[in-house]
Amino acid sequence: MFERSMAGGVYAEIESVVRSAVLGRHDLMPEEIDDVVLAIMGQASGYGPLLEFFVSQDSLEITEVMVNPSSAGPVVYYGRGGQQWRADRAYFKNNDELHSYCRKICEDIGRPFTEDAPIVDAWLKDGSRISVMGYKVSPLGPALTIRKSPLIRPPLPLEKLVEFGTLPKLAADLLVDALVKGHANLGVFGRTDSGKTAFLRALGQHIDPAERVIIGETSYELSFPNLKNCINLTEVVYGSKKVIDMTMICEAINRINPDRALVGEVRGGEIVAASEIAESTSVGFWTTGHAGGINELRSRLPKMFARGGMSLPKEYVDEQIASMFHFLLFLDKDSRGRRALMSLVEVTGGGYVTIFRLDEEEYARTGERRWIYENAISESRRARLAFRGAEMKPEYETKSEAYLYPQGGK
């Protein structure tokens, strides 16, 4: 594949050569030229009929591509702006064509896709994560999901999230000046597709490039082009066996002692090793996970620790959370698919203190977003953050506004 160099014009150069060759054919009608060029470029890149989702003008905004089975044939959806959109044309004529495409992709990455191996979860050569399901597992026909690699999907700036109404500007400024610069331990939680990874990548653009950052993930999603002294570690799967898992990666990070450590989504037993990173080092520890709020997080934690072979009694859950995190961020998206920061919560020895929260009652009444600035960060926490490099402004020390609106105004 040559997609990593597309920004430098390599794709355009290759397409020009292909188009010239196709134009030299006298057995093609003029209206067939574009389709033939697209087919050849799809085969050459490895993306096949889905090429435009990776190289078109709008492709940078697309986060994933899904091909779903149906009685009428394969249907293509794509993710953009936190929402799922149905493609306006058919990319595969029938299930047989899609099945052949899935088998070809799996062959290219050295993973069999057969009746004995009907589910394949792997990476494309560009770092995109692919999930293929077929045969008896998917009775209506094969299904395919490609979550695009961060290498071909640059981070969304935090300023853009403010512009999109994901969070108010004051909250974004506080996150950068106090939490990022102050090396706070952060947990970013929410349901699937609530924007956890996008949010973490946006914050990561404000990490000091001089810092040594180590990242551990199940699959490669957290890419930070601004960080040159950065190592990404991912799980290694050979066939159906995990050769390197998240627990091993977390243990390795704990030994390396970086300036900042990030652990991609914690789902199960790796929470034990991840907690040791958060508890035993003074660096900023960041992670993501599935939880809609404090109560859900408190409920899930003992189950995850149990999967890691360690019992976490309910009476110690809050103590465990306090030992791992200084702040918790909860994300969600509304009925229109627009992502939002639901709350920013400080974890203190005395419990959980909400700094900002989305005013859901106001949204229910008017359909408009606003956030309630409930509390300033505690004085003791501000002092610790300042000691670690935070830039503490007056508006972070004294709550001067009760309500915050997108982009600083109604």
N, C-alpha and C positions, 0 to 999 in steps of 0.2 A: 504493500500500500504506500501511497505517496502523499497522504492527506496532511501529514505534519508540516509539509513545506508549502501547502497551498497558499498561505498568507504571503509567501514570497513570490508567487506568480507561477510556480511550477505547474499547477493544475491547468492554468490558462494556456501555458506553452504547449503542454501535451494535448489539450483539447484542440488547439490550433492545428497541430500536426495531423491529428485524427480527422478533423473536419476537411482539411485539404485532401487527404487520401479518399475520403468518402465522396467529396465533390468530383473526384476523378472517375467515379463509377458512372457508367452510362445506362445501367439497368435500374436506377433508382429514380423515382419521381421527386420533384422538388419538395413536395410536402412530406416526403419520407426521410429527408436528410437529418432533421433534428432528432427524430426518434432513433435512427441508426447510430448517430454520434453519441447520444445518451446511453444507448445499450452497450456500446463499446467501452465508453468511459466507466460505466457501472461495473463491467466485467474486469477492467484493468485495475480499478480501485478496490474491488472486493465488496463494494456496497450493492452491486446489482441494481435492480429497479428502484431501490430506496436511495439512490445517489443524491438526489436533490435535497434530501433532509440533512445532508452533511456538507454540501458544497455550494448551495444556492446563496443568494444575497441575504436571505433571512435566516439561514441555517444556524447562525451563532445564537439565536434566541431560542432554538429548539433544544430541549433537554433530553427527550426520549422519543422513541418511535415504537409503536405497538401494532402488531398485525393479529387481528382476532378472527377466529373461524365463524362462519355463519352458514345457514342453509343456502344462501345466495352466492357464497364464495368468500374469499378473504377480504376483510375490511381493515383499512389502515387508519390509525389515529396517531396524533403526535402531541407532545406536551410543550406548551409555550406559555409563559407568564403565569405559571401555576395552574393552568387549566388544560383539559384534554379537548382536542379538536379533531373532528373527523375530516380526513382528506377528501378532496373534491373529485377524485378520480380513482379508478381501479389500477393498482400496481401489479397485481397478479391475476391472471386469467381464471385460475381455478386452484383447488387444493393441491393437485398434483404438481403444479408449477411452484407453489409455495414450498411443498415438501422437498422438491429438488433443490430449491434455494437454501433451505435449512440444512440439508445434508451437505451441500457444498461449503457453506460457512463452517460447519462443524469439522469437516475434513481439513479445511485450510488451517484450523487452529489445533488439529491433532486430537479431536475428541469425537468418538463414534456417536452417531445418532441413529439408533436401530430399535427394533422391538425390545431388545434386551436392555437398552439404555435410552428410554423414551424421554428422559428429562436431561437436558444439558445446561449447566450454568457455568459460563466461562467468559474469557475476555477475547475481544478482537485484537488484531495487531496494533491498532491505534490506542488501545487502553479502554475502549468502550466495553461495558459489561453486557453480555448477551444471555438471555434465558430462552430456551427452546423447549417446547412440549409437543408431543405428537403421539401417533399410534393409538393404542387403547387408552392412554391417559387422557387424550383430548378427542372424544368421539366425533365431534363435528369437523375435525380437521386440525392441522398443526397450528400452533400459536407461537408468536415470536415477540420478544421485547428487547429492545436495545437501549440501554441507558448510556448516553454519549459520554465519552471520555472528557475529563477536565482539560486534557491537552488540546482539544479542539473546541472547548467551550470555556472562554475566559470568565473569570469571576465577575459577578455583577457588583458594581460599586455600591457602597452603603448609601451614597447620595441618591442612587437610583431607587433604592428601596424606600427612601423618604419620599421621593417624587411619586412613586407608585402608591403611596399611602399605607405602606406596611407598618410604619412606625413614625412618630413625630420627630422633628429635627432635634429637639432638646434631648430626647431619649437617645438618639443616634450619637449626638455629641458626648453625652455622658458615658455611653458605652466605650467610645474611643478614648476619651481623655482620662477617665477614671479606671475603667475595668481592663481595657487592653493595655494601656500604658502602665497601669498599676499592677500588672501580672496577677489579676484575680483568677481564682479557679471558677470556671464557668461550666454549667450544664445547660445545653440547649435541647428542649424537649417538645414533642408534638407528634401528631399522627403522621401516617405515611403521606408524603407529598405536601407537607405543611411548610416546607422551605428550610428545614434544619441545616442541610448541607450548604445551600445557597447563603444562608445567614452567616454560617461559620466562615465561609470563604470571603464574604464581604468584610467581616471583622478582621480576618487574617491579613487583608491588604494594609492594615494599619500597624502590624507588628514591625518592630525595628528590624530592618534588613540585616543588621549586624548580629542579630541573635542566632544561636544554633537551635534549630527546631527539628524535633523528631516526631513523625506522624505514623501511627499504626492504624490499619483499616482492614476490613474484610475484603473489600475491593477498592481499587484506586479511584477515589472521588475528590479528595482534598488536595488540589493543586494550587500552589501559591507562586506564580511567576516572579513576584517581587522578592521572594526569599531565596537567596543564593546558597546560604549555609543551611540547607534543609535536606532531610532524608525522609523518603516515604517507604514504609515497610507494609507489605500486604501478605495475606494468607496465601499459601502455596498448596494447590490441589493437584494430585497426580491420579488420574482416573477418578475413582470415587473416594479416594483417601486423602485426608488433609495431612500433608507433610509438615507444614508450619501453620499453627493456628493462632488465634488472637491472644490466647494466654501466653504462649511462647513469645509473641511479639511484645506484649506488655512487660513481661519479665526482662526482655532485652532492653527496652526503653528505660526501665527502672535502674539498670546497671550503667547505662550511658550517662545519665544525669545531664540532660540538655538544659538550655536556657528556658525552653518552653516545650511542653509535651502535649500532643493532641492524639486522642484515641477516637477513631471513627465509631459510629454507632455501637453502643453496648447493648447486646441482646440477651446475653445469658451468663454462663460461668466466667467469662473473661472479666466480669465486674470485680472479681476478687483481686486479680492481678492489677487491674486498672486502679482500684482503690488504693493499692500500695503506692502507685505513682503519685496520686493526689496527696496521700498522707505523709510520705517520707521525703518529699522534696519541697523546696521553696519556690519552684518555678510556677508559672501560670499553667494550670492543667485544664484542658478543654475537652469536652466530649458531647455526644448527642445520644438521644434515646427516645423511645416511645413512651409518652406519658402526657396526658392532657392537662394535668394540674398537680398540685401538691399531693392530694389524696391518692391519685393514681400512681404517682411516683412512690409514695410510701407503701402502697400495696404491692407494687411490682418488685421492689428491691429484695425482700426476703426470698422470693421465688428465684431471682437471678443468682443470688448468693448460694442458694441450695443447689443450683445446677453446677456451680463451681466447687461443690463439696464442702461448703461451709454454712453452718446454721447462723441465721441472723434473727434472733428473737424480736418480736414486734416492739418490745419496750426499748430496744436499742436502735431502732430504725432512724429516729431523728438524730441521734448522736452520730450515727454512721454518715448520714447526709451532711451534717455539719462538719465532719472531718474531711469530707471530699470537696465540698463546694462552698464558695463565698456567695455566689449568686446563681439563681436559676432563671432561665428565660423560657417562656412557654409560647408556642406558636400554633396557629390554626388558620383555616381559611373559611370564608363565608360561603353562603349558598351560590354566589356567583363565581366562586373559585378564586377570590382575591385573598392573598395571604395577609396575615396580620400578627403583630406582636400582641399577644393577649395579656401578658404580664411580665414584669421584671421584679423578682423577689430576692431580697437579701436574706441570707441564712445566718442567724445569730444564735448565740448560746441560749437565748430565751425563746427561740422559735423563729417563725417566718414573718418577715415584714415586707409588705408590698410597696415598692417604690412607684411604679407606673402600672396601670391596668386599663384595658380597653373598656369603655363605658358601654356595656352590652344593652343596658336599658335605653340609652340614648339611640343606639343603633336600631333597636326594635321599634322605637317611636318614629324615627325620622329616616332611617336607612343611611344615615351619615355617621362617619367615624369621629370619635374624639376619645382622648385618653385622660384619665384622672391621675394627677400627680399627688399621690396620697402621703408619701413620706420622703424626707431626704435620707441619704445614706447615713448610717449611724456615725457618730463622732469617732468612735474607736476604729471603725473600719476605714473611715476617711484618712485617719492618721497612718494606718498600716499601708493603704494604697499609695499615699503620698511618699512614704518611705521607700516604696518599691518603684517609684517613678511616675506616679499619676500626676496629672495637671488638674488640680482641684479649683474650679471656678466658683464664685459666690453662689450662682444659681444651683450648684450641686450641694451646697451646704445649708441653704435655707430655702424651703419650698415657697416660691414667690407666686406661682400660678396654680390655680386649682384644676384648670382644664387646658389640655393641649390638643391642637388640631393638626391635620396633615399639612406639611409644608409651612407650618408656623401660622396658619390662619384659617378661618372658617371657609 
